[in-house]
Structures are given as C-alpha cells and as structure tokens.
C-alpha cells in the first residue's frame, strides 16, 4: 500500500485528469489540451486553500446528501451523526469526501484509490475503493463500498462533479419526479418534474436549484459552444439525480446518486423504493460513472 498522495496526474490523448487522493479522494481538474489551448471540462479551482470543496469532483460514501437532524433509526438502533460542513445543520455525503485516500496502484492512464473507515460515529466499518481509467475520449470511474463490520450496514453512493457554465450551457436529461425542499435543503414533497423542474433541454446556469430528482434516465448530455465537444455523463446504477445550479451562475453540479436525499430518515420499508441499500457483512455495492466527449 502506498501513502496518501497530494496529487496524481493521468494523461491520455488530449485529456488530463488530476487526482488528489489525500483531499477526499477527489478530482482536482479534468482538462482538454491542444497545443497551448486548455479547456477545463470540470470546474477548475483557482483557490490555494485546496480543500475538498475547491475540487472539481469528489466521492459520496456511504450515503449521499443529507441526514435530517443528524439522526436516524436502523433496526432498533438510533444513530447520531454530527454536522460536517460549516453553515449546514445536517451532516451530508458521508465520510469519504472528508478523509484521506491512499493510492493502491497508478500508471499513466489508471489509478486505484482506497479509503478505510473504522467503526466510530458512523457505527460500521467499511472500505471504499475508486478505480479511475482515462482514455482519449473521457474517463471511467468505479466507486465501490464494502461493509467490513459484523452487522448489516445502510449504504448509498454518488459522485459530485462541478461543471463550468455560462449563458449558452445546456443540460438534457430525463427525470420523472422532483423533490421540493425546505430552507434546510431537505425534501418535503415529491412532485412531477415539470415546469421549473423540467430537465429535458434547458439552459442550466443560474437556475437557483438545489434539488433531487427521481426516475433518472441514467445519462445526461451537456453542451456549450466553448467546449471542444458535448459532454455525456452516464451512470447505470444511479436511479436518482441531484442538480445544484446556484442563482449566481458560474458552475453547476450534476450528481449521479443511488438514493434520494434524506432516505435514511424514512422507514426502512421505503428504503428500496428510495434507493437505499443494506449491505450484509462482507457485501459490497458499486457505482460506475462515465464522463466522455461526444463527437
């Protein structure tokens, strides 16, 4: 096993992918390069702070988005989790994005990262792996989580990529429902994905949305005249989709996720419907993501 690494660069054809294993197992940048031209395909950070929220993308494990009030009940056990991001009363995104990942293997075009979580506030131990492969058209990433504890563990996975955007950036994807939210970005109702929640084909910058969607088609096409080609995001295991498009513009986040926001707060009988898995000891689940340029 290798030690935590600050930066790792993959290259294939016109593409560069920089990873930051020690900063939440995150992606620092994904760039198309031709001569002296460099076009960021994911949000490019210009901060010297190098925190995970300055990165281009990071993994969500072993749950995605928020736990209402930082507590839920699972098979007679009450679990309490402290808030983990300044300004938000609810813990979110699990532990992987705030931890150090180690490099298990690396080459010019591939890398495998590992994160080990012992039993603690989250009362189950687990191991997470990310395998990243870069090729001349894009990258593929598999995020896997294995329950290493001796009792069943709730689990969900996602990825959190930031994209640059402007007035001409468009998003096309299929969703069936949207989750309306309260002032704490927690779901209060599931409604048809129409009107302001219609994502079939729309300008995606500056929408003032921070919402989850159900019945996701598993792929999204994003276009911008400034990019070398349209970008296709796909994830066959993700039934849910999260879109963050702040009113200030500049960036948006398109998250493929396996379960709905605050699913852990619902009765366990609804978990399958909401995408939340329960892993037996030794059992694993995975989320695949592909981001590629399309001719």
BELURVEN-V968760 format. One record per residue. RES is the residue in three letters. PSI is psi in whole degrees, 0 to 359 (none if undefined). OMEGA is omega in radians with two decimals (none if undefined). Layout:
res=RES psi=PSI omega=OMEGA
res=RES psi=PSI omega=OMEGA
This chain:
res=UNK psi=139 omega=3.10
res=UNK psi=162 omega=3.13
res=UNK psi=164 omega=3.05
res=UNK psi=138 omega=-3.05
res=UNK psi=136 omega=-3.10
res=UNK psi=320 omega=-3.05
res=UNK psi=144 omega=-3.14
res=UNK psi=126 omega=-3.07
res=UNK psi=129 omega=3.01
res=UNK psi=145 omega=3.13
res=UNK psi=138 omega=3.07
res=UNK psi=121 omega=-3.12
res=UNK psi=232 omega=-3.12
res=UNK psi=9 omega=-3.00
res=UNK psi=143 omega=3.01
res=UNK psi=137 omega=3.11
res=UNK psi=115 omega=3.13
res=UNK psi=128 omega=3.11
res=UNK psi=149 omega=3.04
res=UNK psi=83 omega=-3.10
res=UNK psi=320 omega=-3.07
res=UNK psi=349 omega=3.10
res=UNK psi=73 omega=3.05
res=UNK psi=20 omega=-3.10
res=UNK psi=36 omega=-2.95
res=UNK psi=169 omega=2.97
res=UNK psi=126 omega=3.13
res=UNK psi=319 omega=3.11
res=UNK psi=153 omega=3.06
res=UNK psi=113 omega=-2.89
res=UNK psi=139 omega=2.99
res=UNK psi=129 omega=-3.05
res=UNK psi=128 omega=3.03
res=UNK psi=106 omega=-3.06
res=UNK psi=238 omega=3.12
res=UNK psi=357 omega=3.12
res=UNK psi=132 omega=3.10
res=UNK psi=119 omega=-3.12
res=UNK psi=115 omega=3.10
res=UNK psi=128 omega=3.11
res=UNK psi=338 omega=2.90
res=UNK psi=161 omega=-3.13
res=UNK psi=129 omega=-3.14
res=UNK psi=124 omega=-3.12
res=UNK psi=137 omega=3.06
res=UNK psi=17 omega=-3.13
res=UNK psi=145 omega=3.05
res=UNK psi=352 omega=-3.08
res=UNK psi=326 omega=3.10
res=UNK psi=45 omega=2.98
res=UNK psi=168 omega=-3.06
res=UNK psi=329 omega=3.13
res=UNK psi=354 omega=3.02
res=UNK psi=357 omega=-3.06
res=UNK psi=173 omega=-3.11
res=UNK psi=334 omega=3.12
res=UNK psi=153 omega=3.07
res=UNK psi=158 omega=-3.08
res=UNK psi=150 omega=3.09
res=UNK psi=116 omega=-3.08
res=UNK psi=135 omega=0.12
res=UNK psi=21 omega=2.95
res=UNK psi=164 omega=-3.10
res=UNK psi=150 omega=3.14
res=UNK psi=218 omega=-2.83
res=UNK psi=155 omega=2.93
res=UNK psi=116 omega=-3.07
res=UNK psi=124 omega=3.10
res=UNK psi=5 omega=3.14
res=UNK psi=23 omega=3.13
res=UNK psi=147 omega=3.01
res=UNK psi=165 omega=-3.13
res=UNK psi=132 omega=-3.14
res=UNK psi=112 omega=3.08
res=UNK psi=50 omega=3.06
res=UNK psi=355 omega=-3.13
res=UNK psi=128 omega=3.03
res=UNK psi=128 omega=-3.14
res=UNK psi=130 omega=3.10
res=UNK psi=129 omega=-3.11
res=UNK psi=130 omega=-3.14
res=UNK psi=152 omega=3.03
res=UNK psi=143 omega=-3.05
res=UNK psi=11 omega=3.06
res=UNK psi=131 omega=-3.12
res=UNK psi=135 omega=3.09
res=UNK psi=357 omega=3.14
res=UNK psi=127 omega=-3.08
res=UNK psi=345 omega=-3.10
res=UNK psi=139 omega=2.99
res=UNK psi=147 omega=-3.11
res=UNK psi=151 omega=2.95
res=UNK psi=7 omega=3.08
res=UNK psi=205 omega=-3.07
res=UNK psi=335 omega=-3.01
res=UNK psi=322 omega=-3.07
res=UNK psi=344 omega=-3.14
res=UNK psi=5 omega=-3.10
res=UNK psi=176 omega=3.06
res=UNK psi=133 omega=3.05
res=UNK psi=148 omega=3.08
res=UNK psi=156 omega=3.11
res=UNK psi=115 omega=3.10
res=UNK psi=324 omega=3.09
res=UNK psi=156 omega=-3.14
res=UNK psi=145 omega=3.03
res=UNK psi=190 omega=-3.14
res=UNK psi=327 omega=-3.02
res=UNK psi=359 omega=-3.09
res=UNK psi=153 omega=3.04
res=UNK psi=146 omega=3.04
res=UNK psi=125 omega=-3.11
res=UNK psi=150 omega=-3.07
res=UNK psi=140 omega=3.09
res=UNK psi=129 omega=-3.13
res=UNK psi=126 omega=3.13
res=UNK psi=116 omega=3.08
res=UNK psi=165 omega=3.06
res=UNK psi=136 omega=-3.13
res=UNK psi=227 omega=3.10
res=UNK psi=314 omega=2.89
res=UNK psi=111 omega=-2.85
res=UNK psi=31 omega=3.07
res=UNK psi=144 omega=3.01
res=UNK psi=147 omega=3.10
res=UNK psi=164 omega=3.06
res=UNK psi=131 omega=3.10
res=UNK psi=143 omega=3.10
res=UNK psi=144 omega=2.96
res=UNK psi=126 omega=3.04
res=UNK psi=121 omega=-3.06
res=UNK psi=131 omega=3.09
res=UNK psi=125 omega=3.11
res=UNK psi=136 omega=3.05
res=UNK psi=174 omega=-3.05
res=UNK psi=346 omega=-3.13
res=UNK psi=341 omega=-3.09
res=UNK psi=200 omega=3.10
res=UNK psi=152 omega=3.04
res=UNK psi=140 omega=-3.09
res=UNK psi=126 omega=3.04
res=UNK psi=122 omega=3.05
res=UNK psi=126 omega=-3.11
res=UNK psi=143 omega=3.07
res=UNK psi=132 omega=3.13
res=UNK psi=130 omega=3.09
res=UNK psi=114 omega=-3.14
res=UNK psi=8 omega=3.11
res=UNK psi=179 omega=-3.08
res=UNK psi=17 omega=3.09
res=UNK psi=160 omega=3.14
res=UNK psi=145 omega=-3.08
res=UNK psi=131 omega=2.99
res=UNK psi=148 omega=-3.13
res=UNK psi=142 omega=3.01
res=UNK psi=155 omega=-3.04
res=UNK psi=156 omega=3.06
res=UNK psi=173 omega=2.99
res=UNK psi=153 omega=-2.96
res=UNK psi=69 omega=-3.12
res=UNK psi=135 omega=3.05
res=UNK psi=135 omega=3.09
res=UNK psi=143 omega=3.01
res=UNK psi=151 omega=3.12
res=UNK psi=159 omega=3.07
res=UNK psi=193 omega=-3.04
res=UNK psi=334 omega=-3.07
res=UNK psi=5 omega=3.12
res=UNK psi=129 omega=-3.10
res=UNK psi=152 omega=3.10
res=UNK psi=134 omega=3.04
res=UNK psi=119 omega=3.09
res=UNK psi=166 omega=-3.13
res=UNK psi=124 omega=3.05
res=UNK psi=151 omega=-3.12
res=UNK psi=320 omega=-3.08
res=UNK psi=163 omega=3.05
res=UNK psi=151 omega=3.11
res=UNK psi=112 omega=3.03
res=UNK psi=151 omega=-3.01
res=UNK psi=160 omega=3.05
res=UNK psi=190 omega=-3.08
res=UNK psi=348 omega=3.11
res=UNK psi=16 omega=3.13
res=UNK psi=35 omega=3.11
res=UNK psi=142 omega=-3.04
res=UNK psi=140 omega=3.10
res=UNK psi=339 omega=3.14
res=UNK psi=148 omega=3.06
res=UNK psi=125 omega=-3.05
res=UNK psi=162 omega=3.06
res=UNK psi=144 omega=-3.12
res=UNK psi=73 omega=3.13
res=UNK psi=171 omega=3.11
res=UNK psi=235 omega=-3.09
res=UNK psi=347 omega=3.13
res=UNK psi=5 omega=3.13
res=UNK psi=119 omega=-3.10
res=UNK psi=18 omega=-3.06
res=UNK psi=323 omega=3.11
res=UNK psi=102 omega=-3.09
res=UNK psi=155 omega=2.97
res=UNK psi=131 omega=-2.93
res=UNK psi=355 omega=-3.06
res=UNK psi=136 omega=3.02
res=UNK psi=31 omega=-3.05
res=UNK psi=341 omega=-3.06
res=UNK psi=36 omega=3.13
res=UNK psi=144 omega=3.00
res=UNK psi=64 omega=-2.89
res=UNK psi=153 omega=3.02
res=UNK psi=155 omega=-3.11
res=UNK psi=143 omega=3.09
res=UNK psi=166 omega=-3.14
res=UNK psi=38 omega=-3.12
res=UNK psi=144 omega=-3.13
res=UNK psi=344 omega=-3.14
res=UNK psi=358 omega=3.06
res=UNK psi=154 omega=3.12
res=UNK psi=140 omega=3.09
res=UNK psi=128 omega=-3.13
res=UNK psi=135 omega=-3.09
res=UNK psi=150 omega=3.06
res=UNK psi=132 omega=-3.13
res=UNK psi=337 omega=-3.12
res=UNK psi=345 omega=-3.11
res=UNK psi=155 omega=3.14
res=UNK psi=338 omega=3.12
res=UNK psi=165 omega=3.02
res=UNK psi=154 omega=3.10
res=UNK psi=132 omega=3.08
res=UNK psi=122 omega=3.07
res=UNK psi=128 omega=3.13
res=UNK psi=151 omega=3.13
res=UNK psi=99 omega=-3.01
res=UNK psi=334 omega=-3.12
res=UNK psi=347 omega=-3.06
res=UNK psi=115 omega=3.08
res=UNK psi=350 omega=-3.09
res=UNK psi=160 omega=-3.03
res=UNK psi=137 omega=3.11
res=UNK psi=130 omega=3.11
res=UNK psi=123 omega=3.02
res=UNK psi=115 omega=3.12
res=UNK psi=92 omega=-3.06
res=UNK psi=150 omega=-3.13
res=UNK psi=335 omega=-3.14
res=UNK psi=346 omega=3.11
res=UNK psi=192 omega=3.10
res=UNK psi=320 omega=3.13
res=UNK psi=160 omega=2.89
res=UNK psi=158 omega=3.13
res=UNK psi=128 omega=3.10
res=UNK psi=103 omega=-2.99
res=UNK psi=118 omega=2.89
res=UNK psi=125 omega=-3.07
res=UNK psi=152 omega=-3.08
res=UNK psi=344 omega=3.13
res=UNK psi=165 omega=-3.12
res=UNK psi=155 omega=3.06
res=UNK psi=135 omega=3.11
res=UNK psi=25 omega=3.11
res=UNK psi=327 omega=-3.13
res=UNK psi=339 omega=-3.13
res=UNK psi=353 omega=3.11
res=UNK psi=160 omega=3.07
res=UNK psi=145 omega=-3.08
res=UNK psi=333 omega=3.12
res=UNK psi=338 omega=-3.13
res=UNK psi=354 omega=-3.01
res=UNK psi=319 omega=-3.13
res=UNK psi=317 omega=3.11
res=UNK psi=323 omega=-3.09
res=UNK psi=4 omega=3.02
res=UNK psi=1 omega=-3.13
res=UNK psi=129 omega=3.12
res=UNK psi=157 omega=2.94
res=UNK psi=120 omega=-3.11
res=UNK psi=128 omega=3.02
res=UNK psi=163 omega=3.07
res=UNK psi=129 omega=-3.13
res=UNK psi=350 omega=-3.11
res=UNK psi=151 omega=-3.12
res=UNK psi=159 omega=2.97
res=UNK psi=161 omega=-3.07
res=UNK psi=155 omega=3.03
res=UNK psi=124 omega=3.08
res=UNK psi=139 omega=3.08
res=UNK psi=140 omega=3.04
res=UNK psi=128 omega=3.05
res=UNK psi=117 omega=-3.02
res=UNK psi=152 omega=3.01
res=UNK psi=135 omega=3.13
res=UNK psi=134 omega=3.14
res=UNK psi=none omega=none
